[in-house]
Amino acid sequence: MLQAAPTGIRPSPEAVAAVINALAADFGARLVTSHAVREQHSNTLTWVPSQPPDAVVFPETEEEVVAVVKLCAAHRVPVIPFGTGTSFEGHVNAPLGGISIDTSLMKRVVAVHAEDLSCTVEPGVTRKELNDFLRDQGLFFPIDPGADASIGGMAATRASGTNAVRYGTMKDNVLSLTVVTPEGEVVKTASRAKKSSAGYDLTRLFVGSEGTLGVITSITLKLHGIPEAVSAGICPFPTVHAACDATILTIQTGIPVARIELLDQTMVRAVNLHSKLGLPESPLLLVEFHGTDASVREQAERFDEIARDLGGGPFIWETKAEDRSRLWQARHDAYWATLALRPGTRPVPTDVCVPISRLADCVEETRADIAEAGLIAPIVGHVGDGNFHVQPLVNTDDPAEIEVLEAFLQRLVMRALAMGGTCTGEHGVGQKKMHYLEAEHGAPALDLMARIKRAIDPLNIMNPGKIVDV
C-alpha cells in the first residue's frame, strides 16, 4: 500500500515537471500543455471558476491509463479523469493542478452480446455513437443526458436523462466496470450476469464516484430492444401545478410512460426562439410512449383523459420519427436556448429531485422564489421521477447578482431536502454541491464516504476536492 501524503496540497513544481517530461517521452503529441487545451479541460459550461490542470494526456489503451496513473502516484501528482467536459458542477476542475486524462481516443465498442441485451464499450464512446452502432441490430441504450456525453463520464457522474422514468439511470444500466485504481491496479467490478449476490457491490461504488476513486476504462451496459412503435407529443396546461399533478397521476395510475418532461412558460419561449418551434407558450408537458401500435395509442388516450380532467390539453401526438426527433432535440438544446432570454448573461444550471408526491409543491414554491428574487430562471425537468432543473440567467461579473444567485440556490436545495429530496438528481456533486452533503446524508454517512475515499485513494490523487473533503 502506498503511504499517504498530506492531502489538499499542490504537488511541487519539480514533481509536476518530472511527470510531464516522462509523459512527453512516452506520449509525444498526445501530451499537451498549451494554455487553451488546459482551459478546455477545466470548467467551461458554468460559472464555477476555471482551475486548469498542468497538462492533458490522451491515452488510447487501458495499459496507457495504468502507466499514467502509476507515474502520477509515484510523484504524488493529481489525476483528473475527463470525458467530454459537459458536467455543470466543477467536476473536471483541477484545484491542485495535475494531469487530466482525456479518454476521447478510447472509442472501441469492445463487444455486443445481442442475445443477452448487453455490450461492453470503452469510456470515450458517446451515447449517440453507441446508438448509431447498435441501430442495425435493433438495440438501443436509453440513457440520454442533454449533451452527447461519453459513456465513461456518464457512469462516473451517475447520469440520467429524459428516459429515466421508464429505463432508470446509469446506476440501473451498468452491469460491470473496469477501473484503474489510484495505485494503478486494474479491477473488474462484476461479471456480465444481470444479477449477483457475490460480495460487495463494487460497480455501484464506482458509478457516481466522479473520478474520485479511479479511472474507468471499460463499461458493460444493459441494452434494450428498439420499440415497435413510439408516440410523442405535447400537452399544454393552464398552470405548472396542473402539469405536475398530471405527471403524478400518470405515474400513480401505472401508465408506462417512457418520457415526461416539464417546460414552464419561460422555457417554452426560449425553446421556440432557439429551435424555431411554435409551441403554445404555457406550461407544457412533452410525453413519449413506447410499445406496440395498439399499446402506445391506448397510453396516449389515457394520458389525454388525465390531462383534460386537470384543465390541460389538447394532447397533440406524433408517430413520425422526424417530428419526434425535432421535438426532443429542442428539449436537449434547452441550455443553449436560454441564452437568448437575457443577452450578456450565462445560465447557471442546477437540479434537485424530490419524491413525486411533493413535485408540484416544490416546483410552485421554486417559481414563487424566482419571482421574488427578480431572477429570469426557466424550469425544465424529467418530472416523471421528480427531478427538475432551474437555469438562472446571471451576470457572473456582478457581485450583487452572484449574491442573489447563491442565496436562491441555497433555498432551492434546502426546500428539496425538507421535502425528502436530494440536492442533485443527476448533475452530481463536483465542487459546488459538496457543502450540502452533510445536510442531506448526515455527518456519520459523510464520514463513511471520506473513509472509503481514504482507503482506496490514500494519496488523494484521484480528482481531489470533489464530493468529500479529506
PyMOL commands that set and color helices and strands:
alter all, ss='L'
color gray80, all
select helices_A, chain A and resi 13-30+35-40+62-74+114-116+127-137+151-156+164-167+170-173+202-206+240-252+265-275+293-309+321-332+334-341+356-373+383-385+399-418+434-441+443-456
alter helices_A, ss='H'
color red, helices_A
select strands_A, chain A and resi 31-32+55-57+79-82+99-102+109-113+118-121+139-140+174-180+186-188+215-222+224-225+229-236+257-263+284-291+316-318+346-347+350-353+379-382+387-390+393-394
alter strands_A, ss='S'
color yellow, strands_A
deselect
rebuild
show_as cartoon
